[in-house]
Every structure is written in C-alpha cells, then in structure tokens.
Amino acid sequence: MNTNTLNKRIALLIDADNTSSQYIDTIISELSAIGSVDIRRAYGDFTSPTLKNWDKEILNNYSIKPIQNFTYTSGKNSTDGAMIIDAMDILFTKDIDCFCIATSDSDFIRLTQRIREDGKTVIGMGRQQTIPAFVSACNEFKFLDVLSNEADVVDEDSVFCETSITPLQSIKDFISQYIVSRDENANLGGLKQAIVSKYSDFDERNYGYSKFSTFIKSLNDFQLDENRCFIAMKYEKISNYVQEFCMKKSEKSFTSSELQNQIRNEFGNFRLVDLGFRNMKSFLSSLPKIEATKENKYRYKKL
C-alpha cells in the first residue's frame, strides 16, 4: 500500500450490486492495515434475490451500514447515484483522508477524479475485469479476486486483454528506468511507491509474491543489497564481452548497430537504458579498448 495513506481515516463505500459479499473480509483486512475504517456503507437493493448474500449477519459482523436503493426501473441503477451523493457529502462534511470505492463499475471514474482533486486518496477495489480507465483513476487499485486467491496470478505469458493487471514487462521496464535515474540504486520503499504512482493496480501479490523484496528478487534483471535495489546486469560484464569480441576480430571494424546486435545475441534482455546510456555511441565511447574509425565504425584499439 502507498505509505501516504498510513494511519488515515477511511470511508468505505461498497457497490453491493457489483461487489460480492465474499470479498468483505479481504476488503476490511486490506484497509485496516493502513488506517481506521470509520465509515462503512454498502449500497444496493437488498430486497433483490441477487443480494441475498449481503444478509444481516454479514452487515452486522463487519459493522457495515446498508443503504437501501429500490430498483424502480429495469436497466437503471440507483445505487450509483446514491453512492456519488454520499461520497460528495462525506468529502465536504467529514474529516476523512482516504476513500475506498469497492466496485468494478466504470461509472465511478468521474467521482474518483473529483475526490482526488480535493487531495484525498482513493483506493479502488474490484475484480480483474474492471476497465483500465477506472483502475488508473484511483491512487491504488486492488483486485479482490486475486487477493482472495480466487483467480490465477498473472505471469509473463498471460493474455492481458481480459484483465486490467499491468503486464510484468511494463513493471520491469519502469523499475529499470527508475533505478537508472537514481544512479543505479533505489530504496525499496521509495521504489514501490514510485511503481504504484505509475501503475495504480500494482501489488506484488498480483504476480504471486507475498513480499515486495521477494518479487524484486524474482526478476532476474535486479538484485538486492542491504535494502537497496541495484541493476543486476553489470556494466562490466557486457563491456568486457564487447572488448573481447572486437579483440578476436581485430582485423575487422563494426558499426554500432552490428555491435548492438551482437550483444543482443549474447544477452537476450540487453537494453542500453539498463546500463545508463542513451545510445550505443556513448556506450562504446566508454570502453577503453574500443576506438572509433574515420568511417564511423568501431574496432579494437591496437597498442
């Protein structure tokens, strides 16, 4: 969770028409870990058979106030309007720091944006089919079916068209850029906050890990050292390879593109940005045993 919400007062608004009661323990547990859930309301037509699981026992056990909204017209959802009105009332009249909107309904995008405009934190909670626009509108978004061990965690081979969970490669790319921008090291806490700021749905549990440090260790591109995160692909390893390759081919010279392709053949996940360079010219210029020719090629520097 974003540490900006630690020990804050929380208002929980549940779209019961769109959120199963089976997730309530997960919802309360997640929120209780970061603050006090002082306002707890569930909205829906509790006379409808579809909400029979939101019974008196569930509501009482979790101290949730039911807000009844009769369905007067087929296809119309009065719950959305009631939640929006109450949320704005709480925003202007209550001392609340954080709102949790529990729904997978995209109709709450504008509400979420408006709450954030007032400097409040918004945590969304819903299922994986929640549209990306609503996920992005929240400061953080938690996938209830993943946290409840109801859905499979994602991996690099997953098809992401049916889920809003950010692909793992996107997370890895962002971590690389973040670390490079901080001289190739980063505090774990700051790193996680930065990821969540970029990808509001990020949670290491989405990818099958219970701890952020374990998640980082699982990424072969990175390593941990005294609670600092370093790029694992060392500059020395690749630079030595390039120099040894050119030494063996001392009678030849190579374009920067040819050398870059050679590196990729040897190191499949090679990317210049991971080494802190913008282009091959700057990288090759940093190698003491490589020199540029008049033809804008590169060769092993002869003694």
C-alpha positions as a Python dict, from the first residue, in 0.01 Angstrom:
ca = {
    (1, 'M'): (0, 0, 0),
    (2, 'N'): (102, 358, -51),
    (3, 'T'): (253, 481, 275),
    (4, 'N'): (81, 817, 220),
    (5, 'T'): (-238, 652, 349),
    (6, 'L'): (-86, 506, 668),
    (7, 'N'): (-289, 574, 986),
    (8, 'K'): (-552, 774, 799),
    (9, 'R'): (-928, 786, 846),
    (10, 'I'): (-1102, 586, 573),
    (11, 'A'): (-1452, 592, 424),
    (12, 'L'): (-1553, 261, 267),
    (13, 'L'): (-1833, 278, 8),
    (14, 'I'): (-1937, -58, -138),
    (15, 'D'): (-2138, -102, -455),
    (16, 'A'): (-2316, -416, -333),
    (17, 'D'): (-2487, -457, -670),
    (18, 'N'): (-2142, -501, -821),
    (19, 'T'): (-1934, -649, -536),
    (20, 'S'): (-1986, -990, -378),
    (21, 'S'): (-2006, -1016, 0),
    (22, 'Q'): (-1746, -1294, -17),
    (23, 'Y'): (-1482, -1024, -55),
    (24, 'I'): (-1573, -825, 254),
    (25, 'D'): (-1312, -984, 480),
    (26, 'T'): (-1042, -909, 223),
    (27, 'I'): (-1163, -550, 187),
    (28, 'I'): (-1166, -479, 560),
    (29, 'S'): (-831, -654, 616),
    (30, 'E'): (-660, -452, 341),
    (31, 'L'): (-794, -122, 470),
    (32, 'S'): (-735, -196, 839),
    (33, 'A'): (-366, -244, 762),
    (34, 'I'): (-333, 121, 662),
    (35, 'G'): (-581, 309, 878),
    (36, 'S'): (-913, 324, 1057),
    (37, 'V'): (-1224, 239, 853),
    (38, 'D'): (-1454, 485, 1027),
    (39, 'I'): (-1731, 500, 766),
    (40, 'R'): (-1862, 170, 626),
    (41, 'R'): (-2156, 171, 390),
    (42, 'A'): (-2295, -75, 136),
    (43, 'Y'): (-2537, 38, -135),
    (44, 'G'): (-2791, -170, -324),
    (45, 'D'): (-3142, -308, -347),
    (46, 'F'): (-3122, -552, -58),
    (47, 'T'): (-3473, -676, -135),
    (48, 'S'): (-3339, -827, -457),
    (49, 'P'): (-3258, -1201, -460),
    (50, 'T'): (-2925, -1119, -623),
    (51, 'L'): (-2809, -953, -297),
    (52, 'K'): (-2921, -1231, -63),
    (53, 'N'): (-2560, -1292, 43),
    (54, 'W'): (-2543, -937, 178),
    (55, 'D'): (-2750, -1051, 475),
    (56, 'K'): (-2791, -907, 824),
    (57, 'E'): (-2518, -1128, 966),
    (58, 'I'): (-2255, -1009, 719),
    (59, 'L'): (-2351, -645, 759),
    (60, 'N'): (-2356, -664, 1140),
    (61, 'N'): (-2036, -865, 1173),
    (62, 'Y'): (-1842, -605, 976),
    (63, 'S'): (-2034, -305, 1111),
    (64, 'I'): (-2150, -200, 766),
    (65, 'K'): (-2447, 33, 727),
    (66, 'P'): (-2677, -80, 444),
    (67, 'I'): (-2811, 197, 223),
    (68, 'Q'): (-3128, 67, 57),
    (69, 'N'): (-3195, 175, -301),
    (70, 'F'): (-3501, 24, -465),
    (71, 'T'): (-3475, -63, -833),
    (72, 'Y'): (-3771, 122, -979),
    (73, 'T'): (-3689, 82, -1348),
    (74, 'S'): (-3531, -214, -1524),
    (75, 'G'): (-3182, -139, -1651),
    (76, 'K'): (-3141, 167, -1426),
    (77, 'N'): (-2904, 159, -1129),
    (78, 'S'): (-2998, 393, -847),
    (79, 'T'): (-2708, 263, -639),
    (80, 'D'): (-2453, 464, -840),
    (81, 'G'): (-2632, 791, -775),
    (82, 'A'): (-2670, 725, -404),
    (83, 'M'): (-2301, 640, -367),
    (84, 'I'): (-2196, 951, -556),
    (85, 'I'): (-2418, 1178, -347),
    (86, 'D'): (-2295, 1026, -19),
    (87, 'A'): (-1932, 1039, -129),
    (88, 'M'): (-1956, 1412, -205),
    (89, 'D'): (-2136, 1471, 125),
    (90, 'I'): (-1858, 1290, 312),
    (91, 'L'): (-1593, 1478, 116),
    (92, 'F'): (-1728, 1817, 224),
    (93, 'T'): (-1859, 1744, 576),
    (94, 'K'): (-1642, 1469, 727),
    (95, 'D'): (-1279, 1458, 835),
    (96, 'I'): (-1180, 1174, 603),
    (97, 'D'): (-838, 1126, 443),
    (98, 'C'): (-899, 824, 222),
    (99, 'F'): (-1193, 684, 26),
    (100, 'C'): (-1226, 320, -74),
    (101, 'I'): (-1466, 265, -363),
    (102, 'A'): (-1542, -107, -385),
    (103, 'T'): (-1680, -173, -731),
    (104, 'S'): (-1587, -292, -1078),
    (105, 'D'): (-1822, -37, -1233),
    (106, 'S'): (-1665, 227, -1457),
    (107, 'D'): (-1946, 474, -1374),
    (108, 'F'): (-1741, 593, -1076),
    (109, 'I'): (-1446, 726, -1275),
    (110, 'R'): (-1552, 1091, -1252),
    (111, 'L'): (-1631, 1056, -880),
    (112, 'T'): (-1284, 919, -818),
    (113, 'Q'): (-1125, 1201, -1014),
    (114, 'R'): (-1325, 1461, -822),
    (115, 'I'): (-1226, 1320, -483),
    (116, 'R'): (-860, 1320, -582),
    (117, 'E'): (-888, 1681, -694),
    (118, 'D'): (-952, 1765, -328),
    (119, 'G'): (-629, 1597, -227),
    (120, 'K'): (-784, 1281, -88),
    (121, 'T'): (-651, 932, -155),
    (122, 'V'): (-877, 692, -343),
    (123, 'I'): (-832, 317, -323),
    (124, 'G'): (-1038, 115, -567),
    (125, 'M'): (-1124, -249, -514),
    (126, 'G'): (-1283, -471, -775),
    (127, 'R'): (-1235, -771, -999),
    (128, 'Q'): (-981, -815, -1277),
    (129, 'Q'): (-1232, -726, -1549),
    (130, 'T'): (-1251, -369, -1417),
    (131, 'I'): (-1173, -140, -1708),
    (132, 'P'): (-824, 18, -1706),
    (133, 'A'): (-965, 372, -1705),
    (134, 'F'): (-1121, 323, -1360),
    (135, 'V'): (-811, 145, -1231),
    (136, 'S'): (-594, 437, -1344),
    (137, 'A'): (-832, 692, -1192),
    (138, 'C'): (-755, 558, -843),
    (139, 'N'): (-438, 621, -642),
    (140, 'E'): (-430, 247, -585),
    (141, 'F'): (-643, -39, -710),
    (142, 'K'): (-669, -385, -553),
    (143, 'F'): (-800, -686, -744),
    (144, 'L'): (-1024, -869, -499),
    (145, 'D'): (-1037, -1197, -691),
    (146, 'V'): (-655, -1211, -685),
    (147, 'L'): (-621, -1117, -319),
    (148, 'S'): (-887, -1373, -225),
    (149, 'N'): (-694, -1647, -410),
    (150, 'E'): (-992, -1685, -638),
    (151, 'A'): (-809, -1605, -962),
    (152, 'D'): (-476, -1716, -1101),
    (153, 'V'): (-192, -1469, -1062),
    (154, 'V'): (-53, -1327, -1382),
    (155, 'D'): (275, -1424, -1543),
    (156, 'E'): (476, -1312, -1842),
    (157, 'D'): (288, -1547, -2073),
    (158, 'S'): (-58, -1427, -1969),
    (159, 'V'): (-301, -1274, -2216),
    (160, 'F'): (-379, -931, -2075),
    (161, 'C'): (-674, -834, -2290),
    (162, 'E'): (-914, -975, -2028),
    (163, 'T'): (-758, -815, -1721),
    (164, 'S'): (-652, -472, -1606),
    (165, 'I'): (-343, -602, -1428),
    (166, 'T'): (-34, -433, -1568),
    (167, 'P'): (190, -672, -1765),
    (168, 'L'): (501, -775, -1576),
    (169, 'Q'): (731, -648, -1851),
    (170, 'S'): (589, -298, -1809),
    (171, 'I'): (674, -313, -1440),
    (172, 'K'): (1028, -433, -1515),
    (173, 'D'): (1081, -158, -1771),
    (174, 'F'): (968, 106, -1523),
    (175, 'I'): (1196, -30, -1249),
    (176, 'S'): (1494, -17, -1488),
    (177, 'Q'): (1426, 345, -1578),
    (178, 'Y'): (1367, 442, -1215),
    (179, 'I'): (1690, 285, -1095),
    (180, 'V'): (1899, 429, -1378),
    (181, 'S'): (1763, 776, -1299),
    (182, 'R'): (1892, 736, -943),
    (183, 'D'): (2247, 632, -1025),
    (184, 'E'): (2157, 264, -1047),
    (185, 'N'): (2024, 216, -695),
    (186, 'A'): (1697, 279, -515),
    (187, 'N'): (1545, 233, -173),
    (188, 'L'): (1285, -44, -182),
    (189, 'G'): (1017, 163, -11),
    (190, 'G'): (1064, 454, -250),
    (191, 'L'): (1073, 219, -546),
    (192, 'K'): (740, 60, -457),
    (193, 'Q'): (576, 399, -406),
    (194, 'A'): (702, 506, -748),
    (195, 'I'): (560, 193, -912),
    (196, 'V'): (219, 244, -750),
    (197, 'S'): (220, 610, -857),
    (198, 'K'): (276, 496, -1216),
    (199, 'Y'): (60, 181, -1207),
    (200, 'S'): (-219, 216, -951),
    (201, 'D'): (-302, -155, -972),
    (202, 'F'): (47, -269, -874),
    (203, 'D'): (61, -523, -593),
    (204, 'E'): (327, -792, -578),
    (205, 'R'): (53, -1041, -486),
    (206, 'N'): (-89, -999, -837),
    (207, 'Y'): (222, -1182, -957),
    (208, 'G'): (229, -1450, -688),
    (209, 'Y'): (456, -1295, -422),
    (210, 'S'): (371, -1204, -64),
    (211, 'K'): (660, -958, -19),
    (212, 'F'): (790, -682, -242),
    (213, 'S'): (1151, -782, -177),
    (214, 'T'): (1075, -1138, -290),
    (215, 'F'): (909, -1001, -602),
    (216, 'I'): (1222, -796, -684),
    (217, 'K'): (1447, -1098, -629),
    (218, 'S'): (1236, -1297, -873),
    (219, 'L'): (1317, -1051, -1151),
    (220, 'N'): (1644, -1172, -1297),
    (221, 'D'): (1727, -818, -1408),
    (222, 'F'): (1772, -697, -1050),
    (223, 'Q'): (1939, -786, -722),
    (224, 'L'): (1907, -670, -361),
    (225, 'D'): (2187, -542, -142),
    (226, 'E'): (2123, -405, 207),
    (227, 'N'): (1770, -298, 125),
    (228, 'R'): (1885, -119, -190),
    (229, 'C'): (1783, -230, -538),
    (230, 'F'): (2059, -249, -798),
    (231, 'I'): (2057, -340, -1165),
    (232, 'A'): (2189, -695, -1183),
    (233, 'M'): (2318, -680, -1541),
    (234, 'K'): (2656, -528, -1466),
    (235, 'Y'): (2817, -281, -1699),
    (236, 'E'): (3149, -462, -1661),
    (237, 'K'): (3012, -792, -1785),
    (238, 'I'): (2884, -650, -2113),
    (239, 'S'): (3171, -410, -2168),
    (240, 'N'): (3423, -693, -2127),
    (241, 'Y'): (3231, -904, -2373),
    (242, 'V'): (3233, -628, -2638),
    (243, 'Q'): (3604, -565, -2597),
    (244, 'E'): (3693, -934, -2611),
    (245, 'F'): (3473, -981, -2918),
    (246, 'C'): (3643, -694, -3101),
    (247, 'M'): (3986, -819, -2996),
    (248, 'K'): (3916, -1159, -3152),
    (249, 'K'): (3802, -981, -3468),
    (250, 'S'): (4086, -731, -3461),
    (251, 'E'): (4113, -730, -3839),
    (252, 'K'): (3757, -601, -3868),
    (253, 'S'): (3563, -291, -3772),
    (254, 'F'): (3192, -279, -3686),
    (255, 'T'): (2910, -31, -3696),
    (256, 'S'): (2739, 47, -3367),
    (257, 'S'): (2428, -139, -3490),
    (258, 'E'): (2631, -450, -3565),
    (259, 'L'): (2781, -448, -3218),
    (260, 'Q'): (2444, -389, -3058),
    (261, 'N'): (2301, -689, -3244),
    (262, 'Q'): (2597, -898, -3134),
    (263, 'I'): (2535, -804, -2771),
    (264, 'R'): (2169, -896, -2803),
    (265, 'N'): (2263, -1233, -2946),
    (266, 'E'): (2469, -1295, -2633),
    (267, 'F'): (2245, -1118, -2379),
    (268, 'G'): (1886, -1156, -2486),
    (269, 'N'): (1749, -895, -2244),
    (270, 'F'): (2016, -633, -2315),
    (271, 'R'): (1892, -274, -2318),
    (272, 'L'): (2111, 35, -2316),
    (273, 'V'): (1883, 213, -2071),
    (274, 'D'): (1956, -57, -1813),
    (275, 'L'): (2323, 41, -1828),
    (276, 'G'): (2252, 411, -1806),
    (277, 'F'): (2329, 501, -2169),
    (278, 'R'): (2104, 673, -2423),
    (279, 'N'): (2274, 531, -2732),
    (280, 'M'): (2542, 289, -2848),
    (281, 'K'): (2784, 569, -2936),
    (282, 'S'): (2805, 685, -2574),
    (283, 'F'): (2832, 326, -2453),
    (284, 'L'): (3112, 235, -2695),
    (285, 'S'): (3295, 559, -2618),
    (286, 'S'): (3312, 450, -2254),
    (287, 'L'): (3509, 134, -2341),
    (288, 'P'): (3885, 196, -2307),
    (289, 'K'): (3985, -73, -2557),
    (290, 'I'): (3747, 34, -2833),
    (291, 'E'): (3814, 320, -3072),
    (292, 'A'): (3614, 488, -3349),
    (293, 'T'): (3739, 486, -3707),
    (294, 'K'): (3711, 760, -3967),
    (295, 'E'): (3427, 563, -4125),
    (296, 'N'): (3220, 594, -3803),
    (297, 'K'): (3284, 230, -3720),
    (298, 'Y'): (3440, 75, -3411),
    (299, 'R'): (3733, -160, -3365),
    (300, 'Y'): (3969, -296, -3106),
    (301, 'K'): (4227, -35, -3011),
    (302, 'K'): (4569, -162, -3107),
    (303, 'L'): (4860, -88, -2875),
}
